[in-house]
Amino acid sequence: MSYWNEYHMPTDVGEALQLLERYAGDAQIVAGGTDLILDLQFGHRDPVEALIDVTRIPNLGRISEQSGQITIGAAVTHTQIEEEDLLRRHAMALVESCSVIGGPQVRNVATLGGNVAHALPAADGTIGLLALDAEVEVCTLANQTLQRAWQPLLSIFAGPGRNTLAANQMLSAFRFRPSGAREASAFDRIMRPQGVALPILGVAARLRLDESGQRVSDAAIAIGPAGPIPFRATDAEAALKGAEKADAGAIEAAVKAAQEQARLRTSKHRASRAYRHEMIEVLLRRVLPTAIKRARNR
C-alpha cells in the first residue's frame, strides 16, 4: 500500500506553501516524520497525494536570539534543543521536556514543530513551550503572497490531535523571552513503566522571584494531559503570586488550585483520573522547588 505518491523538498517557506496550495488539502508537511509516518501506517490518517519535506528550508532548522527573544525554527530537532547552551541557560523547561521524548534515535530526527502541530495535549515539547509563554509563527499563502504572523501558542490547538491550521498554512518558528535575573524554569513527567515513551502526566513551570528572592512575582505552569488541549494552570499561578513567600505553603496552595482546575479523565493508555490527580501533586512538588532554587541561583 502506498501512503503517498509524490515527495517534495522545497528550499523556502513560500515554495512549501505553494505546494500545499497545489495539492488543495491532499498533502502533508513532514520533517522528522516520527508521528506522521506512523499515523499513516496505522491508519490514523488517510494516505495523501504528496509529502512536503521542510528540512531543507534553512531558517526552520536554526536557534537564535535577537531583539530580546529566543527563536526556534519549527524543524529544529529535540536533540538540537537538548544540546543548545542558549536554551540550557534560559529555557530549561523546554530542554528537559524535549530530552525525554522517545529515545536518542527519535530525538535526532523528530522536530519541535511536529511535536506542536500533532496537537496532542500531552506533548512534552508543547508543555515546555507553554510554560515559557511562547508564541508561534504561522505562515499563510494568500493571493500568492506570503504572510507571517505571530500568535499565542494555544491558538493553534482545536482538540486532541487537531490543530487550527488551514490547508494554506504552516508553522515556521516559536519564540519566547529568555529567562532573566531571579527567573528560571523546570519540567518533569511520569510515564508508563513498560519502556513505552508515553507520558502519563507532564508539568512545566517558569517562575520569577522578586528582588528579595523570597516571593514569586510571576509564574506560568503548564500541565498535560489535563484537558482536550495543553493546559495552563492559571489558578495555581495566581496562588503562587498571591503567597507571601515562595515556601512549602505556597506550593501546597498551588497544588490544590491545579488539582481543582485541571480537567482530567481516565484513559486506558495514560492511567486513571484519580491517579493523575495525585500525580499533579507529585510533579508540582518536584518542579516548583527546582524552579525556585534555580531562580535564586540566577
C-alpha positions, 0 to 999 in steps of 0.5 A: 500500500502506498501512503503517498505518491509524490515527495517534495523538498522545497528550499523556502517557506513560500515554495512549501506553501505553494505546494500545499496550495497545489495539492488543495488539502491532499498533502502533508508537511513532514520533517522528522516524520516520527508521528506522521509516518506512523499515523499513516501506517496505522491508519490514523490518517488517510494516505495523501497525494504528496509529502512536503519535506521542510528540512531543507528550508534553512531558517526552520532548522536554526536557534537564535536570539535577537531583539530580546527573544529566543527563536526556534525554527519549527524543524529544529530537532529535540536533540538540537534543543537538548544540546543548545547552551542558549536554551540550557541557560534560559529555557530549561523547561523546554530542554528537559521536556524535549530530552525525554521524548522517545529515545536518542534515535527519535530525538535526532530526527523528530522536530519541535514543530511536529511535536506542536502541530500533532496537537496532542495535549500531552506533548512534552515539547508543547508543555515546555513551550507553554510554560515559557509563554511562547508564541508561534509563527504561522505562515499563510499563502494568500493571493500568492503572497506570503504572510507571517504572523505571530500568535499565542501558542494555544491558538493553534490547538482545536482538540486532541490531535487537531490543530487550527491550521488551514490547508494554506498554512504552516508553522515556521518558528516559536519564540519566547523571552529568555529567562532573566535575573531571579527567573528560571524554569523546570519540567518533569513527567511520569510515564508508563513503566513498560519502556513505552515513551508515553507520558502519563502526566507532564508539568512545566513551570517558569517562575520569577522571584522578586528582588528579595528572592523570597516571593514569586512575582510571576509564574506560568505552569503548564500541565498535560494531559489535563484537558482536550488541549495543553493546559495552563494552570492559571489558578495555581499561578495566581496562588503562587503570586498571591503567597507571601513567600515562595515556601512549602505553603505556597506550593501546597496552595498551588497544588490544590488550585491545579488539582481543582482546575485541571480537567482530567479523565481516565484513559486506558493508555495514560492511567486513571483520573484519580491517579493523575490527580495525585500525580499533579501533586507529585510533579508540582512538588518536584518542579516548583522547588527546582524552579525556585532554587534555580531562580535564586541561583540566577 
